[in-house]
Each structure stands twice: as C-alpha cells, then as structure tokens.
Amino acid sequence: MVVAKVGDQIAKVQCKECGAYHRYRSGDKVAGKSKSPAAARVARAPRAPVERFEKPAVAADLTRAVRKYSALERFAVGDRIDHEVFGQGVVEPSPEPGKVIVFFAVGRKVLVQAKAPSEAANRLERPKPFDHSNAAGGKRVGES
C-alpha cells in the first residue's frame, strides 16, 4: 500500500508481509537481482597482490646471533632481536636516545632500550641527607 509520494514518485509504502513502513524500491531490482545478467559483466584483469608492509630499512646482520629483547640492553642498527610478542625483527636507525625502531613481520614498532653510559651520567642525583642534630643549621652528613 502506498503511504507517501514526492511529486509523482512513490516514496514510502506499507509492507504486506510485516506491516512496517519502508522506502519504496522500484521494480527494476527484485529480491536483490539486477536486470543485467552476470555473464554480461566486463571481466577485470587480476590485480597484483599488495604487500602489507614495506621492506626493512636496514639489512639484518647475519654474522650476529639473534638476541632476546630486553629493555635493559642496548641494540645496534642491524641487530636481530627476538621479541616475546612480535617475534623476530631487525633493528633500524632511531633518532631518539633510549628508544629503538624494530622492523617485525607485523610492522615497525618503537621499543625502549638501555641508555648509553653518557646519558646515564647526566642523570640527577639524590641530595645527601642533612644532620638535624645541630640546631644552628644543618650540615650535610660527612661535612665538618
């Protein structure tokens, strides 16, 4: 049953099967079938497979053994590492200190690594405790 029209075009109908209101579809497409048969469609040329990830920026150094990943170790460019979650990967150059970019089969990941000795030397140190037994003013422990 026609419920609404826009000009001469039928816009909304009431379904005889479920009683609900639906947008009207012309009779060109019946039950999801189009007028043109499948044989009349133009065959496409097969596409080349798309590579999911690009190649690593650095070749793996095969002279070195695969090392297990640990955030407490330092890695050099070209090292092969074995990560517990991501599997084996190749270390690539990283612009940030304390971080390393690794190319895995699932993609590139940024991982942390131990800081270089020069970076560790620049850390702040905890101040020495004061001797509070002197009421006139505190001196550092060990000073006279």
Sine and cosine of phi, psi and omega as CSV:
sin_phi,cos_phi,sin_psi,cos_psi,sin_omega,cos_omega
0.00,0.00,0.73,-0.68,0.01,-1.00
-0.97,0.24,0.78,-0.63,-0.02,-1.00
-0.96,-0.29,-0.64,0.77,-0.05,-1.00
-0.60,-0.80,0.54,-0.84,0.06,-1.00
-0.77,-0.64,0.52,-0.86,0.14,-0.99
-0.88,-0.48,0.97,-0.25,-0.12,-0.99
0.93,0.38,-0.81,-0.59,0.06,-1.00
-1.00,-0.08,-0.09,1.00,-0.05,-1.00
-1.00,0.03,0.69,-0.72,0.08,-1.00
-0.97,0.23,0.77,-0.63,-0.06,-1.00
-0.96,-0.29,-0.65,0.76,-0.09,-1.00
-0.65,-0.76,0.62,-0.78,0.02,-1.00
-0.74,-0.67,0.32,-0.95,0.10,-0.99
-0.98,-0.22,0.79,-0.61,-0.08,-1.00
-0.95,0.31,0.71,-0.71,0.03,-1.00
-0.97,0.23,-0.43,0.90,-0.04,-1.00
-0.99,0.16,-0.76,0.65,-0.10,-1.00
-0.95,-0.32,-0.22,0.98,0.01,-1.00
0.99,0.16,-0.02,1.00,-0.02,-1.00
-1.00,0.10,0.25,-0.97,0.02,-1.00
-0.99,-0.11,0.72,-0.70,-0.01,-1.00
-0.73,-0.68,0.38,-0.93,0.17,-0.99
-0.93,0.36,0.59,-0.81,-0.04,-1.00
-0.98,0.20,0.74,-0.67,0.11,-0.99
-0.93,-0.37,0.71,-0.71,-0.03,-1.00
-0.91,0.41,0.28,-0.96,-0.05,-1.00
-0.96,0.27,0.04,1.00,0.01,-1.00
-0.90,0.45,-0.62,0.78,0.00,-1.00
-0.92,-0.38,0.90,-0.44,-0.01,-1.00
-0.91,-0.43,0.83,-0.56,0.04,-1.00
0.80,0.60,0.64,0.77,0.10,-1.00
0.98,0.17,0.09,1.00,0.01,-1.00
-0.99,-0.15,0.67,-0.74,0.04,-1.00
-1.00,-0.05,0.24,-0.97,-0.01,-1.00
-0.91,0.41,-0.65,0.76,-0.07,-1.00
-0.98,0.17,0.74,-0.67,0.03,-1.00
-0.95,0.33,0.33,-0.94,-0.05,-1.00
-0.90,0.43,-0.48,0.88,-0.02,-1.00
-0.93,0.37,-0.43,0.90,-0.04,-1.00
-0.98,0.18,-0.15,0.99,-0.02,-1.00
-0.95,0.32,0.52,-0.85,0.01,-1.00
-0.98,0.18,0.78,-0.63,0.02,-1.00
-0.97,0.23,0.73,-0.68,0.01,-1.00
-1.00,-0.05,0.47,-0.88,0.09,-1.00
-0.95,0.30,0.62,-0.79,0.00,-1.00
-0.91,0.42,0.64,-0.77,-0.01,-1.00
-1.00,0.08,0.47,-0.88,0.08,-1.00
-0.95,0.31,0.57,-0.82,0.01,-1.00
-0.91,0.42,0.62,-0.79,-0.01,-1.00
-1.00,-0.04,0.77,-0.64,0.06,-1.00
-0.97,0.23,0.74,-0.67,-0.07,-1.00
-0.94,0.33,-0.66,0.75,0.00,-1.00
-0.75,-0.66,0.48,-0.88,0.03,-1.00
-0.96,0.27,0.01,-1.00,-0.03,-1.00
-0.99,0.16,0.39,-0.92,0.05,-1.00
-0.91,0.42,0.53,-0.85,-0.03,-1.00
-0.95,0.31,-0.39,0.92,-0.06,-1.00
-0.77,-0.63,0.65,-0.76,0.07,-1.00
-0.96,0.27,0.59,-0.81,0.01,-1.00
-0.93,0.36,0.63,-0.78,0.05,-1.00
-1.00,0.09,0.98,-0.18,-0.08,-1.00
-0.97,0.25,-0.16,0.99,0.03,-1.00
-0.97,0.24,-0.37,0.93,0.01,-1.00
-1.00,-0.09,0.51,-0.86,0.03,-1.00
-0.97,0.25,0.38,-0.93,0.07,-1.00
-0.95,0.32,0.77,-0.64,-0.01,-1.00
-0.96,-0.29,0.59,-0.80,0.07,-1.00
-0.96,0.27,0.69,-0.72,-0.04,-1.00
-0.95,0.33,0.71,-0.70,0.13,-0.99
-0.55,-0.83,0.69,-0.73,0.01,-1.00
-0.93,0.36,-0.23,0.97,-0.03,-1.00
-1.00,0.01,-0.07,1.00,-0.01,-1.00
-0.95,-0.30,0.32,-0.95,0.08,-1.00
-0.96,-0.26,0.55,-0.83,-0.02,-1.00
-0.82,-0.58,0.58,-0.81,0.03,-1.00
-0.98,-0.20,0.36,-0.93,0.02,-1.00
-0.87,0.49,0.75,-0.66,-0.01,-1.00
1.00,-0.10,-0.19,0.98,0.04,-1.00
-0.90,0.43,0.56,-0.83,0.10,-0.99
-0.98,-0.20,0.78,-0.63,0.00,-1.00
-0.82,-0.57,0.42,-0.91,0.04,-1.00
-0.90,-0.43,0.93,-0.37,-0.02,-1.00
-0.99,-0.12,0.58,-0.81,-0.06,-1.00
-0.88,0.48,-0.59,0.81,-0.06,-1.00
-0.99,-0.17,-0.72,0.69,-0.14,-0.99
-1.00,0.02,-0.19,0.98,0.00,-1.00
1.00,0.05,-0.46,-0.89,-0.03,-1.00
-1.00,0.10,0.57,-0.82,-0.01,-1.00
-0.50,-0.87,0.14,-0.99,0.00,-1.00
-0.89,-0.46,0.74,-0.67,0.00,-1.00
-0.97,0.24,0.75,-0.66,0.03,-1.00
-0.92,-0.38,0.25,-0.97,0.02,-1.00
-0.88,0.48,0.63,-0.78,0.00,-1.00
-0.80,-0.61,0.74,-0.68,-0.01,-1.00
-0.98,0.21,-0.28,0.96,-0.07,-1.00
-0.98,-0.22,0.67,-0.74,0.07,-1.00
-0.96,0.28,0.58,-0.81,0.02,-1.00
0.99,0.12,-0.02,1.00,0.03,-1.00
-0.77,-0.64,0.42,-0.91,-0.01,-1.00
-0.65,-0.76,0.66,-0.75,0.07,-1.00
-0.99,-0.12,0.78,-0.62,-0.04,-1.00
-0.84,-0.55,0.74,-0.67,0.05,-1.00
-1.00,-0.04,0.92,-0.39,0.05,-1.00
-0.95,-0.31,0.12,-0.99,0.06,-1.00
-0.90,0.44,-0.47,0.89,0.00,-1.00
-1.00,0.04,-0.07,1.00,0.01,-1.00
0.78,-0.63,-0.06,-1.00,0.01,-1.00
-0.99,0.13,0.66,-0.75,0.02,-1.00
-0.75,-0.66,0.59,-0.81,0.08,-1.00
-0.99,-0.16,0.86,-0.51,-0.02,-1.00
-0.87,-0.49,0.37,-0.93,0.05,-1.00
-1.00,0.03,0.43,-0.90,0.07,-1.00
-0.60,-0.80,0.21,-0.98,0.00,-1.00
-0.90,0.44,0.55,-0.83,0.02,-1.00
-0.98,0.21,0.45,-0.89,0.02,-1.00
-0.92,0.40,0.42,-0.91,0.00,-1.00
-0.84,0.55,-0.57,0.82,0.02,-1.00
-0.93,0.38,-0.55,0.84,0.04,-1.00
-0.95,0.31,-0.61,0.79,-0.02,-1.00
-0.93,0.36,-0.50,0.86,-0.01,-1.00
-0.94,0.34,-0.42,0.91,-0.03,-1.00
-1.00,0.08,0.09,1.00,-0.01,-1.00
-0.94,0.34,0.43,-0.90,0.10,-1.00
-0.97,0.26,0.53,-0.85,0.01,-1.00
-0.92,-0.39,0.48,-0.88,0.04,-1.00
-0.95,0.32,0.72,-0.70,0.01,-1.00
-0.92,0.39,0.46,-0.89,0.02,-1.00
-0.94,0.33,0.54,-0.84,-0.03,-1.00
-0.94,0.34,0.42,-0.91,0.02,-1.00
-1.00,-0.04,0.48,-0.88,0.10,-0.99
-1.00,-0.03,0.94,-0.35,-0.09,-1.00
-1.00,-0.04,0.15,0.99,-0.01,-1.00
-0.97,0.26,-0.40,0.92,0.02,-1.00
-1.00,0.02,0.89,-0.45,-0.05,-1.00
-0.96,0.28,-0.40,0.92,-0.05,-1.00
-0.95,0.32,-0.47,0.89,0.00,-1.00
0.24,-0.97,0.54,-0.84,-0.06,-1.00
-0.99,0.12,0.60,-0.80,0.13,-0.99
-0.88,-0.48,0.43,-0.90,0.04,-1.00
-0.92,0.39,0.56,-0.83,0.01,-1.00
-0.90,0.45,0.73,-0.68,-0.01,-1.00
1.00,-0.08,-0.19,0.98,0.05,-1.00
-1.00,-0.03,0.46,-0.89,0.02,-1.00
-0.91,-0.42,0.00,0.00,0.00,0.00
